[in-house]
Amino acid sequence: MNKIYYMCKYTPLEILESFGFDTERLDPAPQNFDCADSCAHPNLCGYGKAVIEEVNSKDIKALVLIDCCDVCRRIYDVLKERGGMDFLYLMPLPHKNGPGDAKMLEGVLKEFVTELREYTGEEFDKAKLKESCAAQISYDGEDADDRAGQQEGGHISLTGAHGGALLKEIIKSRTDIPVFDNTCTGLRQVHFEGDEIPENPHIMYEYAKALLNQKNPCMRMQFKKGAPDENALGIICHTVKFCDYYGFEYRHLKNETNVPVLKIETDLTPSSSGQIYTRIDAFAEAISPKTDIKENEMGNIKYAAGIDSGSSSTDAVVMDADKNILGKAILPTGAGAASGADKALEAALKDAGLSRDDIDAVVTTGYGRETIGLSDKSVTEISCHAKGAHFLYPKARTVIDIGGQDSKVISLDEDGNVENFVMNDKCAAGTGRFLEMMARTLNLSLPEMSRMGLAWENDITISSMCTVFAESEVVSLIADNTSSADIIHGLNEAVASKTVSLARRLKAKPSYVMTGGVAQNRGVVKSLEEKLGEDIYIPGEAQLCGALGAALYAMEGRG
């Protein structure tokens, strides 16, 4: 019998198996959306596009879809219009799980059986359905014994929307902790009441009830708030690009559990791995205690260095055992992270009057932290900026870091430990790169832009935060003879609004400290202060904060 593919945990796999089908859940991870973009709307969610790509690349001939959302209906429309499939079925499913809903689903399942009869030419055998229902619990590649065995050492719960094997493997590789897939397509638990499978003629109704009353329900289908995994060391809530539905589950989990909870968004392709790694690594640092880097032969560390490899600049700090900054450097990253780090470290050592042989420990951070090859350990910029900010300003409870590639808002406890953090998505909106591009459009340097933005007279609104569209708006304003100062103020306001929205998502609290290169832009800082209603402390070493935090980790022998 042919293989038949499915997407959703509510798919009646036991009926398919009773017809002799070999079933396989779609787990798409396409490199691009070339096929989907040519036959579907560009704003179709990443999962919808990924499914279309998967069907096309594997030349899938049989697929069962569940109409849990509009995207699944659009997938059905696209695939039906395209043609070439032997069996394509869209199954309606109630969004509740009461007796009336089970009765409705019973009728749907009977219609599904009729369709399968016509497709296969085989008769439906209820005895085979009962046999299939006897092994009705699926753990997405992990059996019950695996989960029970791993439970003792702790695990990470991956919840929310479908993330697939790729995301699961990334999390596991970055944390070295078992990951349980509790997403909408992961854990499937179809239990009959009293664990008794009923006899005919009621088996189809009871089967419908079992499908609808799974222990780990999909929020999309039943609007149930997911119960926190009590045994999880941490929870990662995944959402798909252009689908914010599972943000509700994230907010609920944040309020209902005391373990770290991380929300990440992907489009199910391997792109933007750098930002995903940063989020997951920082999450792992919140779960696991820091581990020793090394001790030199004397039993302590006399000199340490921290290197922050960013998208725009690479920063380095050299520190002594008394935590005095002896040397520092801020240099353009250039074409290679390793080369930029090497030059920055040499410049900081020269500033300190030391050589590499004097350095006992090095910690790297930033997007290039793992490719530099100079360090004993790497630590995320989330932890390093928190560490550096607390060192410079112990009163800090919220760190705002606007760097070249991303924006971060980090909540600290009174000891400077990371409590929570949020980051912008992979768009450049609201980052230092955004301001750099706008400065080039205005034919200004960044220092000139910072000074000029304070002399505005008319309030200008930049309506789009997309870098490309915002640049078009700026060009239009220039053509209308709008003053550069007013345009810059509009840009500053746009960046501040984007950042404040992150702070509100985090429920940030004063006192505020700002790090990163954009902290030198007084116009942005002033707009932020006005929108937050609070003063923001700008340390003298704001741009070096990540490298400073890395040096502190190195000096403490932790990473």
C-alpha positions as CSV (number, residue, x, y, z in Angstrom):
1,M,0.0,0.0,0.0
2,N,1.2,3.5,-0.7
3,K,2.5,5.9,1.9
4,I,0.2,8.6,3.0
5,Y,1.5,11.9,4.6
6,Y,-0.2,14.0,7.3
7,M,0.5,17.3,9.2
8,C,-1.7,17.4,12.3
9,K,-1.8,15.4,15.6
10,Y,-5.6,15.3,15.1
11,T,-5.2,13.2,11.9
12,P,-7.0,9.9,12.4
13,L,-3.8,7.8,11.9
14,E,-5.5,4.7,13.3
15,I,-8.1,4.7,10.5
16,L,-5.3,5.1,7.9
17,E,-3.4,2.2,9.5
18,S,-6.5,0.0,9.5
19,F,-6.6,0.5,5.7
20,G,-2.9,-0.7,5.6
21,F,-1.4,2.7,4.9
22,D,2.2,3.5,6.0
23,T,1.8,7.0,7.6
24,E,4.5,9.7,7.9
25,R,4.2,13.2,9.4
26,L,5.5,16.0,7.2
27,D,8.5,17.6,8.7
28,P,9.5,20.3,6.2
29,A,12.7,22.3,6.4
30,P,13.2,23.8,2.9
31,Q,16.2,25.9,1.9
32,N,13.9,28.4,0.1
33,F,10.3,29.0,-1.0
34,D,10.8,29.1,-4.7
35,C,7.9,26.9,-5.5
36,A,5.5,28.2,-2.8
37,D,6.2,31.9,-3.8
38,S,5.2,31.1,-7.4
39,C,1.8,29.6,-6.5
40,A,0.8,31.1,-3.2
41,H,0.4,34.5,-1.5
42,P,3.8,35.9,-0.3
43,N,2.4,36.4,3.2
44,L,1.3,32.8,3.6
45,C,2.9,31.6,6.9
46,G,6.3,29.9,6.8
47,Y,4.7,26.5,7.7
48,G,2.2,26.7,4.8
49,K,5.0,27.5,2.3
50,A,7.2,24.8,3.8
51,V,4.5,22.2,3.3
52,I,4.0,23.2,-0.3
53,E,7.8,23.0,-0.9
54,E,7.9,19.6,0.8
55,V,5.1,18.1,-1.3
56,N,6.7,19.5,-4.5
57,S,10.3,18.3,-3.7
58,K,9.2,14.8,-2.5
59,D,6.6,14.5,-5.2
60,I,4.1,13.4,-2.6
61,K,1.0,11.7,-4.0
62,A,-1.2,11.3,-0.9
63,L,-1.8,13.8,1.9
64,V,-4.4,14.4,4.6
65,L,-4.8,18.0,5.8
66,I,-6.8,19.2,8.8
67,D,-8.5,22.6,8.5
68,C,-7.3,24.0,11.8
69,C,-6.6,27.4,10.2
70,D,-6.9,29.4,7.0
71,V,-3.4,28.5,6.0
72,C,-4.2,24.8,5.9
73,R,-7.2,25.6,3.6
74,R,-5.0,27.6,1.4
75,I,-2.5,24.7,1.2
76,Y,-5.4,22.5,0.1
77,D,-6.5,25.1,-2.5
78,V,-2.9,25.4,-4.0
79,L,-2.3,21.7,-4.1
80,K,-5.7,20.9,-5.6
81,E,-5.2,23.6,-8.3
82,R,-1.7,22.3,-9.1
83,G,-3.0,18.8,-9.5
84,G,-0.9,15.7,-9.8
85,M,-1.9,14.0,-6.5
86,D,-3.7,10.7,-6.1
87,F,-5.3,11.5,-2.8
88,L,-5.7,14.9,-1.2
89,Y,-8.2,15.3,1.6
90,L,-9.1,18.3,3.8
91,M,-10.7,17.1,7.0
92,P,-13.0,19.5,8.9
93,L,-12.5,19.4,12.7
94,P,-14.6,21.0,15.5
95,H,-12.8,23.6,17.6
96,K,-14.2,22.3,20.8
97,N,-14.3,18.9,22.4
98,G,-17.8,18.4,23.9
99,P,-20.2,15.5,23.2
100,G,-21.8,17.4,20.3
101,D,-18.4,18.1,18.8
102,A,-17.5,14.4,19.1
103,K,-20.7,13.5,17.4
104,M,-19.9,15.9,14.6
105,L,-16.4,14.4,14.2
106,E,-17.9,10.9,14.2
107,G,-19.8,11.9,11.0
108,V,-16.6,13.4,9.5
109,L,-14.7,10.2,10.2
110,K,-17.3,8.1,8.6
111,E,-17.1,10.3,5.5
112,F,-13.4,10.0,5.6
113,V,-13.7,6.2,5.6
114,T,-15.9,6.4,2.6
115,E,-13.3,8.4,0.7
116,L,-10.6,5.9,1.6
117,R,-12.8,3.0,0.4
118,E,-13.1,4.7,-3.0
119,Y,-9.4,5.4,-3.1
120,T,-8.2,2.0,-2.1
121,G,-11.0,-0.3,-3.2
122,E,-10.8,-1.9,0.2
123,E,-13.4,-2.4,2.8
124,F,-13.0,-0.8,6.3
125,D,-12.3,-3.3,9.0
126,K,-13.3,-2.0,12.5
127,A,-11.4,-4.8,14.1
128,K,-8.2,-3.4,12.5
129,L,-9.1,0.1,13.9
130,K,-9.4,-1.4,17.3
131,E,-6.1,-3.1,16.9
132,S,-4.4,0.2,15.8
133,C,-6.0,2.0,18.7
134,A,-4.3,-0.4,21.1
135,A,-0.9,1.4,20.4
136,Q,-2.4,4.8,20.3
137,I,0.3,7.0,21.9
138,S,3.0,8.6,19.7
139,Y,6.0,10.6,21.0
140,D,7.3,11.8,17.7
141,G,10.2,9.3,17.5
142,E,10.5,8.8,21.3
143,D,8.7,6.1,23.0
144,A,7.3,6.3,26.5
145,D,10.3,4.5,28.0
146,D,12.7,7.1,26.4
147,R,10.8,9.9,28.0
148,A,10.6,8.3,31.4
149,G,14.3,7.6,31.3
150,Q,15.2,11.1,30.3
151,Q,12.8,12.7,32.7
152,E,15.0,12.1,35.7
153,G,17.8,14.3,34.4
154,G,15.5,17.0,33.2
155,H,14.6,18.2,29.7
156,I,13.5,21.2,27.7
157,S,9.9,21.4,26.6
158,L,9.5,22.7,23.0
159,T,5.9,23.9,22.7
160,G,3.8,26.2,20.5
161,A,3.7,25.8,16.7
162,H,5.4,23.1,14.7
163,G,9.2,23.5,14.9
164,G,10.2,20.1,13.4
165,A,13.3,17.9,13.8
166,L,15.6,20.8,12.6
167,L,14.7,23.1,15.4
168,K,14.6,20.3,18.0
169,E,18.1,19.2,16.9
170,I,19.4,22.8,17.1
171,I,18.1,23.2,20.7
172,K,19.6,19.9,21.7
173,S,22.9,20.6,20.1
174,R,23.1,24.1,21.7
175,T,22.0,23.0,25.2
176,D,23.1,19.3,25.4
177,I,19.7,18.7,27.2
178,P,17.0,16.3,25.9
179,V,14.2,18.1,24.1
180,F,10.6,16.9,24.2
181,D,8.5,18.0,21.2
182,N,5.2,19.2,22.8
183,T,4.2,21.4,19.8
184,C,1.0,21.3,17.9
185,T,2.4,18.5,15.7
186,G,4.6,16.8,18.3
187,L,3.2,14.9,21.2
188,R,0.2,12.9,20.2
189,Q,-1.8,11.1,23.0
190,V,-5.1,9.5,22.0
191,H,-6.5,7.9,25.2
192,F,-9.8,6.2,25.5
193,E,-11.8,6.7,28.7
194,G,-10.7,4.1,31.2
195,D,-8.2,2.9,28.7
196,E,-10.9,0.6,27.4
197,I,-11.4,0.5,23.6
198,P,-15.2,0.1,23.1
199,E,-16.8,-2.6,21.0
200,N,-18.8,-1.9,17.9
201,P,-21.0,0.0,17.1
202,H,-19.7,2.8,19.3
203,I,-16.0,2.7,18.5
204,M,-16.1,5.5,16.0
205,Y,-17.8,7.9,18.4
206,E,-15.4,7.0,21.2
207,Y,-12.5,7.3,18.8
208,A,-13.7,10.8,17.9
209,K,-13.8,11.7,21.6
210,A,-10.3,10.4,22.1
211,L,-8.9,12.4,19.2
212,L,-10.5,15.6,20.5
213,N,-9.5,15.1,24.1
214,Q,-5.8,14.7,23.8
215,K,-3.7,15.5,26.8
216,N,-1.6,18.0,25.0
217,P,-4.2,19.9,22.9
218,C,-3.4,22.3,20.0
219,M,-4.4,25.8,21.0
220,R,-5.5,26.5,17.4
221,M,-8.1,23.8,17.6
222,Q,-9.5,24.0,21.2
223,F,-8.4,27.4,22.6
224,K,-7.0,25.7,25.6
225,K,-4.1,27.1,27.5
226,G,-1.3,24.7,27.5
227,A,-0.4,23.3,30.9
228,P,3.2,24.0,31.8
229,D,5.5,20.9,31.8
230,E,6.2,20.5,35.5
231,N,9.3,18.5,34.9
232,A,10.9,20.8,32.3
233,L,14.1,22.7,33.1
234,G,12.9,25.4,30.7
235,I,10.3,25.9,28.0
236,I,10.8,27.2,24.4
237,C,7.7,28.5,22.8
238,H,8.0,28.5,19.0
239,T,5.9,30.6,16.6
240,V,6.0,30.7,12.8
241,K,6.5,33.8,10.8
242,F,3.2,35.5,9.9
243,C,1.4,33.5,12.6
244,D,1.3,35.1,16.0
245,Y,-1.3,32.9,17.5
246,Y,1.0,31.0,19.8
247,G,2.0,34.3,21.4
248,F,-1.0,33.8,23.7
249,E,0.4,30.5,24.9
250,Y,3.8,32.1,25.5
251,R,2.2,34.8,27.7
252,H,0.2,32.1,29.6
253,L,3.3,30.0,30.2
254,K,5.3,33.0,31.4
255,N,2.7,33.6,34.1
256,E,2.2,30.0,35.1
257,T,5.7,28.6,35.5
258,N,8.9,29.6,37.3
259,V,11.3,28.0,34.9
260,P,12.9,30.1,32.1
261,V,10.6,30.5,29.1
262,L,11.9,31.6,25.6
263,K,9.8,32.7,22.6
264,I,11.5,32.2,19.2
265,E,10.1,32.8,15.7
266,T,11.2,31.1,12.5
267,D,10.0,30.6,9.0
268,L,11.1,26.9,9.2
269,T,14.1,27.4,6.9
270,P,17.7,27.2,8.2
271,S,18.2,31.0,7.6
272,S,19.0,33.4,10.5
273,S,20.7,30.7,12.5
274,G,22.9,33.3,14.2
275,Q,20.0,35.0,16.0
276,I,18.4,31.6,16.8
277,Y,21.7,30.4,18.3
278,T,22.0,33.6,20.4
279,R,18.5,33.2,21.8
280,I,18.9,29.5,22.6
281,D,22.4,29.9,24.0
282,A,21.3,32.7,26.4
283,F,18.3,30.5,27.4
284,A,20.7,27.6,28.1
285,E,22.9,30.0,30.2
286,A,19.8,30.8,32.3
287,I,19.1,27.1,32.8
288,S,22.6,25.7,33.5
289,P,25.2,27.0,36.0
290,K,28.3,28.5,34.6
291,T,31.2,26.1,34.2
292,D,34.9,26.6,34.9
293,I,37.0,27.8,32.0
294,K,40.5,27.2,33.4
295,E,43.0,28.2,36.0
296,N,46.6,29.0,35.3
297,E,49.4,27.2,37.0
298,M,49.4,29.7,39.8
299,G,45.8,28.9,40.6
300,N,44.4,32.2,39.6
301,I,44.0,34.5,36.6
302,K,46.1,37.7,36.5
303,Y,45.0,39.1,33.2
304,A,41.9,38.4,31.1
305,A,40.5,39.6,27.9
306,G,37.0,39.8,26.4
307,I,36.2,40.1,22.7
308,D,32.8,41.1,21.3
309,S,32.6,40.2,17.6
310,G,29.6,42.2,16.3
311,S,28.3,42.8,12.8
312,S,29.6,46.4,12.7
313,S,32.5,46.5,15.1
314,T,34.7,44.2,17.1
315,D,35.4,45.4,20.6
316,A,38.1,44.1,23.0
317,V,38.8,44.7,26.7
318,V,41.9,43.7,28.7
319,M,41.4,43.5,32.5
320,D,43.5,42.7,35.5
321,A,42.7,40.7,38.6
322,D,41.3,43.8,40.4
323,K,38.9,44.2,37.5
324,N,40.6,47.4,36.3
325,I,40.3,48.0,32.5
326,L,43.9,48.2,31.3
327,G,43.3,48.3,27.6
328,K,40.4,48.6,25.1
329,A,39.8,48.8,21.4
330,I,36.8,49.3,19.0
331,L,37.6,48.4,15.4
332,P,35.4,47.7,12.3
333,T,34.7,44.0,12.0
334,G,35.5,44.0,8.3
335,A,35.1,41.0,6.0
336,G,36.1,38.4,8.5
337,A,35.2,37.9,12.2
338,A,38.4,36.1,13.0
339,S,40.6,38.8,11.4
340,G,38.6,41.6,13.1
341,A,38.9,39.9,16.5
342,D,42.7,39.4,16.1
343,K,43.2,43.0,15.3
344,A,41.0,44.2,18.1
345,L,42.7,42.1,20.7
346,E,46.2,43.2,19.5
347,A,45.0,46.9,19.8
348,A,43.7,46.3,23.3
349,L,46.9,44.6,24.4
350,K,49.0,47.4,23.0
351,D,46.8,49.9,24.9
352,A,47.4,47.8,28.0
353,G,51.1,47.4,27.4
354,L,50.8,43.6,27.5
355,S,51.4,40.7,25.1
356,R,49.2,37.7,24.3
357,D,51.5,35.6,26.5
358,D,50.4,37.7,29.5
359,I,46.7,36.8,29.1
360,D,45.5,33.9,31.2
361,A,41.9,33.6,29.9
362,V,39.9,34.9,27.0
363,V,36.1,34.8,26.5
364,T,34.4,35.8,23.3
365,T,30.8,37.0,22.7
366,G,28.8,38.4,19.8
367,Y,27.7,36.7,16.6
368,G,31.2,35.6,15.7
369,R,32.0,34.3,19.2
370,E,32.3,30.6,18.1
371,T,34.3,31.2,14.9
372,I,37.1,33.5,16.2
373,G,39.3,30.7,17.6
374,L,41.0,32.9,20.2
375,S,39.0,32.0,23.3
376,D,38.7,29.5,26.1
377,K,34.9,29.8,26.1
378,S,32.2,31.8,24.4
379,V,29.2,33.4,26.1
380,T,26.2,35.0,24.5
381,E,26.0,38.8,24.2
382,I,22.8,38.6,26.3
383,S,24.8,37.4,29.4
384,C,27.8,39.6,28.6
385,H,25.9,42.8,28.2
386,A,24.1,42.0,31.4
387,K,27.4,41.3,33.2
388,G,29.1,44.4,31.9
389,A,26.1,46.7,32.6
390,H,25.7,45.5,36.2
391,F,29.5,46.1,36.7
392,L,29.3,49.6,35.4
393,Y,25.9,50.4,37.0
394,P,24.8,48.1,39.8
395,K,21.4,49.7,40.1
396,A,20.5,48.6,36.6
397,R,17.4,46.4,36.3
398,T,16.9,46.8,32.5
399,V,19.6,46.8,29.9
400,I,18.7,48.3,26.5
401,D,21.3,47.3,23.8
402,I,20.9,48.5,20.3
403,G,23.7,47.1,18.2
404,G,24.5,46.9,14.5
405,Q,22.4,43.9,13.8
406,D,19.8,43.6,16.5
407,S,18.1,45.2,19.5
408,K,17.8,43.6,22.9
409,V,16.1,44.4,26.1
410,I,17.3,42.4,29.1
411,S,15.8,42.2,32.6
412,L,18.3,41.8,35.5
413,D,17.8,40.8,39.1
414,E,19.6,42.7,41.9
415,D,22.7,40.6,41.5
416,G,22.9,41.3,37.8
417,N,21.7,37.9,36.6
418,V,19.5,37.7,33.5
419,E,15.9,37.2,34.4
420,N,14.5,37.5,30.9
421,F,15.2,39.1,27.5
422,V,13.6,39.9,24.2
423,M,15.2,40.6,20.8
424,N,14.0,42.1,17.6
425,D,13.4,39.7,14.7
426,K,15.7,39.2,11.8
427,C,14.7,42.5,10.2
428,A,17.2,45.4,10.5
429,A,14.4,47.8,11.7
430,G,15.4,49.7,14.8
431,T,19.0,48.7,14.8
432,G,22.3,50.5,14.3
433,R,22.4,49.2,10.8
434,F,19.1,51.0,10.1
435,L,20.6,54.3,11.4
436,E,23.7,53.8,9.3
437,M,21.8,53.4,6.1
438,M,19.7,56.5,6.9
439,A,22.8,58.5,7.6
440,R,24.2,57.5,4.2
441,T,21.0,58.5,2.6
442,L,21.3,61.9,4.3
443,N,25.0,62.1,3.4
444,L,25.9,62.5,7.1
445,S,28.3,60.7,9.5
446,L,26.8,59.1,12.5
447,P,28.2,61.7,14.9
448,E,26.7,64.5,12.7
449,M,23.4,62.7,12.6
450,S,23.4,62.4,16.4
451,R,24.1,66.1,16.9
452,M,21.7,67.3,14.2
453,G,18.8,65.2,15.5
454,L,18.6,67.4,18.7
455,A,17.9,70.5,16.7
456,W,14.6,69.5,15.2
457,E,11.6,71.9,14.9
458,N,8.8,70.0,13.2
459,D,7.6,66.6,14.3
460,I,8.0,64.2,11.3
461,T,6.6,60.6,11.4
462,I,8.4,57.9,9.5
463,S,5.6,55.5,9.0
464,S,7.6,52.4,7.9
465,M,10.2,50.7,10.0
466,C,11.3,48.5,7.1
467,T,14.8,49.8,6.1
468,V,14.1,49.8,2.4
469,F,10.7,51.5,2.7
470,A,12.0,54.0,5.3
471,E,14.8,55.0,3.0
472,S,12.2,55.7,0.3
473,E,10.3,57.9,2.7
474,V,13.5,59.8,3.6
475,V,14.2,60.3,-0.1
476,S,10.7,61.7,-0.6
477,L,11.1,64.0,2.5
478,I,14.4,65.3,1.1
479,A,12.7,66.0,-2.2
480,D,10.1,68.0,-0.3
481,N,12.8,70.2,1.2
482,T,12.1,68.8,4.7
483,S,15.0,69.8,7.0
484,S,17.5,67.0,7.8
485,A,17.1,67.7,11.6
486,D,13.4,67.0,11.4
487,I,13.9,63.8,9.3
488,I,16.5,62.6,11.8
489,H,14.2,63.3,14.7
490,G,11.5,61.2,12.9
491,L,14.0,58.4,12.5
492,N,15.0,58.6,16.2
493,E,11.4,58.4,17.2
494,A,10.8,55.4,15.0
495,V,13.8,53.5,16.5
496,A,12.7,54.5,20.0
497,S,9.2,53.2,19.4
498,K,10.5,49.9,18.2
499,T,12.7,49.5,21.2
500,V,10.1,50.6,23.7
501,S,7.7,48.0,22.3
502,L,10.3,45.4,23.2
503,A,10.6,46.8,26.7
504,R,6.9,46.7,27.2
505,R,6.7,43.1,26.1
506,L,9.3,42.4,28.7
507,K,7.5,44.5,31.4
508,A,10.8,46.3,31.9
509,K,11.5,48.1,35.1
510,P,13.9,51.0,36.0
511,S,16.7,51.7,36.5
512,Y,17.6,51.6,32.8
513,V,21.1,51.4,31.3
514,M,21.8,51.6,27.6
515,T,24.7,49.8,25.9
516,G,25.9,49.3,22.3
517,G,26.9,51.8,19.7
518,V,23.5,53.6,19.4
519,A,23.9,54.6,23.0
520,Q,26.1,57.4,21.7
521,N,23.2,58.8,19.7
522,R,21.8,61.4,22.0
523,G,18.7,61.9,19.9
524,V,17.7,58.2,20.2
525,V,18.4,58.2,23.9
526,K,16.3,61.3,24.5
527,S,13.4,59.8,22.5
528,L,13.6,56.6,24.5
529,E,13.6,58.5,27.8
530,E,10.5,60.4,26.8
531,K,8.6,57.3,25.8
532,L,9.7,55.3,28.9
533,G,9.2,58.2,31.2
534,E,12.5,57.4,32.9
535,D,16.1,58.5,32.7
536,I,18.6,56.2,31.0
537,Y,22.1,55.8,32.3
538,I,24.7,55.8,29.6
539,P,28.0,54.5,30.9
540,G,31.2,55.8,29.5
541,E,32.1,52.3,28.2
542,A,28.6,51.7,26.7
543,Q,29.9,50.4,23.4
544,L,32.4,48.1,25.1
545,C,29.9,46.6,27.5
546,G,29.7,43.2,25.8
547,A,33.5,42.9,25.7
548,L,33.7,44.1,29.3
549,G,31.2,41.4,30.3
550,A,33.2,38.8,28.5
551,A,36.4,39.9,30.2
552,L,34.6,39.7,33.6
553,Y,33.5,36.1,32.8
554,A,37.1,35.3,31.8
555,M,38.5,36.9,35.0
556,E,36.1,34.9,37.2
557,G,37.0,31.7,35.4
558,R,33.4,31.1,34.2
559,G,31.7,31.0,30.9
